[in-house]
């Protein structure tokens, strides 16, 4: 009887192990396929860390049983070492501060509301502004900023700063993108195509001995509502019985598909702007996509991910209910040297702020 139970356990585990391996292989394909052609595959790129952990579980499971079947997940995990590098980074003791460095903070502040579609919260805005003034970066890039621009210039740190911004109506308030810089702005422009909102702004900044092109972007969101997040993050409950769950999942899939396709078009314009730049480039913002995505790989083919260069751990930047999502980035031209990377564990928004210090080539 015991042998029969043990045999059933092994067969059941192997069945689910094969499923986990298949999903991991599909997540590898996400970075190499266009979402407009294969939206389903792109979804597996979003949950790559979870699929990886499941496969690691099977490696440990078979190892404890001293079973050679551990090689199945292990070999497929090793096939994806580049994906591990993009999602996990280890650079202990990377702090490197010199006078020639400049510090950038990128932060999606969620309209100072702390939750989707919520009202503006003055206390949240006050806390975020206190944080920014305390850190005193040379450049600030904010997404979903709401309120007076002058609020960012109070205090000695930014009293003589320069700015570039764009606002759009979102519900009952204006939110948008803003760049605040201690360096002089010599050129301003927008990233937009007909029929859609402006999704990015960029400036050319005059540093001491260099000129830099800085892009701040907020790529297409999946636009999930609270009911969507509850469906994905909470176990089956009586609430599920009150709705057509199959129809709801299909609705979420269509939202994902729409966002994938729009981000693909947006990235085409972003890359065109980067390649046309006569200056070194820094690109930062909320991509709403993970390091296993096609969007990430398109940018990483021409720029360097600051997290990969100097980050530590998994570094999820999404502070909402979906786990392990790194969707906020700072990329640089190869000739710019990233000297440190930091994520702040602040829960003033559904994103965590990131800070990077950079040394120019000169």
Buried (B, 14 or more C-beta within 10 A) or exposed (E): EEEEEEEEEBEEBBEEBEEBBEBBBBBBBBBEBBBBEBBEBBBBBBBBBBBBEBBBBBBEBBEEBEEEBBEBBBEBBEEBEBBBEBBBBEBEEBEEEEEEBBBBBBBBBBBBBBBBEBEBBEEBBEBBBEBBBEBBBBBBBBBBBBBEEEEBBEEEBBEEBBBBBBBEEBEEBEBBBBBBBBBEBEEBBEBBEEEEEBBBBBBBBBBEEBBBBBBBBBBBBBEBEEEBBBBEEEEEEEEBEEEEEEEBEEBBEEBBBBBBBBBBBBBEBBBEBBEEBEBBBBBBBBBBBBBBBBBBBBBBEBBBBBBBBBBBEBBBBBBBEBEBBBBBBBBBBEEBBBBBBBBBEBEBBBBBBBBBBBBBEE
